[in-house]
Amino acid sequence: MQPDPIVEEVRKARDAYAKRFNYDLDAICRDLQEKQRLGKRRVISLPPKRPRKMNSNG
């Protein structure tokens, strides 16, 4: 299978971003949270959905 150029581009960007933080997940999360805090988009939290009960007949 030939490599997908879009997937390769995304992986390259992701690696470059992680490399900026020495692949430290805590640092990456802090950066993303700060970007979210400074962003202009409103962030909402929805309540969790409860699973529906299955009928015992199938």
C-alpha positions in Angstrom: 0.0 0.0 0.0 1.3 3.4 -0.9 1.7 6.0 1.8 -1.1 8.6 1.9 0.5 12.1 1.5 -2.2 13.7 3.7 -1.6 11.2 6.5 2.2 11.8 6.2 1.7 15.6 6.3 -0.4 15.3 9.5 2.1 13.0 11.1 5.0 15.3 10.3 3.1 18.3 11.8 2.2 16.3 14.9 5.8 15.2 15.4 7.1 18.8 14.9 4.6 20.1 17.5 5.5 17.4 20.0 9.2 17.9 19.4 8.7 21.6 20.5 7.8 20.2 24.0 10.4 17.5 24.0 7.5 15.0 23.6 6.3 15.9 27.2 2.6 15.2 27.3 2.0 17.4 30.3 3.7 20.3 28.5 1.7 19.6 25.3 -1.6 19.5 27.3 -0.7 22.8 29.1 -0.1 24.5 25.7 -3.3 23.2 24.2 -5.3 24.3 27.3 -3.7 27.8 27.1 -4.6 28.0 23.4 -8.1 27.0 24.3 -8.3 29.5 27.1 -7.1 32.3 24.8 -9.2 31.3 21.8 -12.4 33.0 20.7 -14.5 29.8 20.5 -16.9 29.0 23.3 -16.2 25.7 25.0 -19.1 23.8 26.4 -19.4 20.7 28.5 -22.3 18.4 27.9 -23.7 16.0 30.5 -22.8 12.3 29.9 -25.3 10.2 28.1 -26.7 7.3 29.9 -26.7 4.0 28.0 -30.1 2.6 27.1 -31.1 -0.6 28.7 -31.2 -3.5 26.4 -34.3 -5.6 26.1 -33.7 -9.1 27.2 -35.5 -10.4 24.1 -32.7 -9.1 21.9 
